[in-house]
Amino acid sequence: MTENPRKPEAPRRRRDEFLGILLVAAGLLLVAALFSYDPADPSLFSAVADPDARPGNWAGRVGASFADGALQFFGFAAFVLPVVVLAVGVARFRSRAVGAWGTKALGLLVVLLTTAPLCHLAFGRPQLLGGGLGAGGFVGDLVAEALAAALNPPGAAIALSAGLLIGVLLVASLSLGDALRGTVLRASAGFAAWRLERERRRQVEE
């Protein structure tokens, strides 16, 4: 009895699964690091009373350093980073090509540079971050203050929201027109199916 020959794509599939698992694990670690952020934890970006103390961050000293640096620079927008890592990990696990890395990297940069100032305009300096960090971090404070001085806060929010939409479209490699058209088509199909089902039930009841 002969065994079936292994498919040529099997090794690549296995490699993609391993890489996907590693990326998803890394993304979850980054999420855990951000959620468990404590300004009192020793890190590379802050000076504390006892630098040798064991950090309480769920991802240890590495997580404390990442969370401190990311939140100081980007505030709540730092959560975009682990979301991207998780999305890439899932795509690799499913052996789906990411493609257009340059466009997606540009889109990610635009998303960070717009989300951070939007968080600053919306939340200011929340107690959630210990009161010492702005919701938009250093980048958010700088960009938001500059735009608010030129356009006032409402105008700045509109401009930043437009930029955020552009960044999301770049990251997702989508056309807004195609996305809206697809949404309308799906909604129309769903409505048509609902009407047919309602008509069928009415005929059964009669």
N, C-alpha and C positions, 0 to 999 in steps of 0.2 A: 504494500500500500504506500503510495507516494504522497508526500505532503504538498500542499498547495504552495507554490512559490510566493515569497513575501513580495508585496507590492512595492514598486520602486519608491513611492512617496512615503512609505511607512517611516523610515528614519527621519525624514524632514518633519513629518507629523509629530513624532515623538519629541523631537527637538523643540518644535513650537510649543508643545504642551509643557515641557519643562520650563522653557523661558517664560511662558505665560504664567505659570504658577509662581515663579520667582518674582515677576513684576507685580502680580496681585498681592503677594505677601509683602513686598516693599511698599506698595500703596497703602495697605492696611496699617503697616507700621507707621507711616507718615501721618495717617489719620489719627492713630492712637497718640502719637507724639503731640499733635496739635490740640487734641481734646484734653490731654492731661497736662497742658502747659502750666507751669508755675513760675512766676518771675523770681522766686527765691531759689530755684534750682541752679546749681553751678553749670555754666556753659561757656563756650568759646566767645560769646558776645556779651557777657555780663560779668561784673565783679560782685561776689557775694562774700559774706563774713567768713565762711568756711569753704574754700574752693575744693577741699577734699571730701566734703560731705557727699553722701550717696543721694543722687537726685531721685525725686519721687515720680518723675516722668515714666510712663508705661514703657517707653522705648529706651530707657536708660540715659546715659550721658550723651550718646549720639542723638537720640530723640530730643533731649532737652536743648542741645545746641541747634538742631534743625528748627525746632519750634520757635526758639528765641530769635534766631536770625530771620526766619521767614515772616514771623509776626511783626518784628520791628520794621522790616522793609515794606511788607505788603498788607499787614493787618489781616482782616478776615479773608481777603482775596488769596491768602496763602493756601486756603483749602482747595483752590483750583489745581494746585500742583499734584496732590495725591489723587485727585479725581482723574487727571490726565494719565497718570501712571497706571491707575486701575483700568482705564479704558483701553490703553495700549496693551496691558496684560491680557485682558479678555479677548482682544482682537488677535493677539499672537496665539493664545490657547486654541482659538477656533481656526487658526491658520489663515486668517484674513490679512491681506496686505494692507498696511497703513497708507503707504504712498504719499507723494507730494509733501515730503518732510519739510522742505523750505517754506511752503505756503502755510502748513500747519504750525510751524514754529513761529512764523510771523503773526498768525492768528492768536496763538497763545500769549505772545508778548502784548498784543493789542488788548486781549481780554484782561490781563493783569493790570495794564496801565489805565484801564477804564473802570474795572471793578473796584480797585483800591480807592480811588477818589470818590466813587459813588458810595462806598461804605463810610468814608469820612463824612460826606455830606449828610448821610442818613443817620449815623450813630455817634459821631464825635469821638469822645473818649469814654467808652463804657467801662463799668466796674468789672465786667466779665474778664477783662484783660489786666486786672489789677489796678486800673485807673492810671497807669503810667504809660500805656501804649494807646495810640489812636486806632480807631477801627480800620483805618486805611493804611496804617503804618507810615513810615517816612515818605514813601513814594506817594501814597494817597494824600497825605497832608500837603505836600509840595504842589502836586498837580491840581488838587481841588482848590487850594487857596489862590493859585494863579488864574484858574478859569473863573472862579467866583469873583475875583477882582475885575475881570474883563467883561463877564457876562451876567454877573449876579448869580446866586445859587440856583434859581429855577432854570436859567439859560444854560448854566454849566451842567446841570443834571440832564437836560435834553441832549446837549452835545455829547456827553459821556455815554448816554444810553444808545445813541446812534452809533458811536464807536464800538460799544460792546456788541451790538448786533452784527456789525461788520466782522469783528473778531470771531464771534461764534460761527458765522457763515464760513470764514476762512478755515477754522479748525475742523469743522464738519464737512468741508468741501461741498457745500450746498449752494444752490441758487435760490434766492428768496422767492423768486417767481415760481420756480419748480416746486419748492416746498409748499407754497400756498396753493398751487394748482393740485398737488397731490392731496393736501388736506381737504380741499373742496371736493375732489373726486371721491375720497373715502367717506366723507360726510354724506355726499349724495347717494352713494351706494348703500350706506347704512340706513338712510332715510327710506330709500326705495324698498329695501328688505323689510323694514318695519311696517311699511304700508301694505306690502304683500302678505305679511304674516297677520296683520290686523284684518285684512279682507278675508283671508282663509278662515280665521276664527269666527268672523261674523257669518260666513256661509255655513260653517259647522253648527253654529247656534241656531240658525234658521231651519 
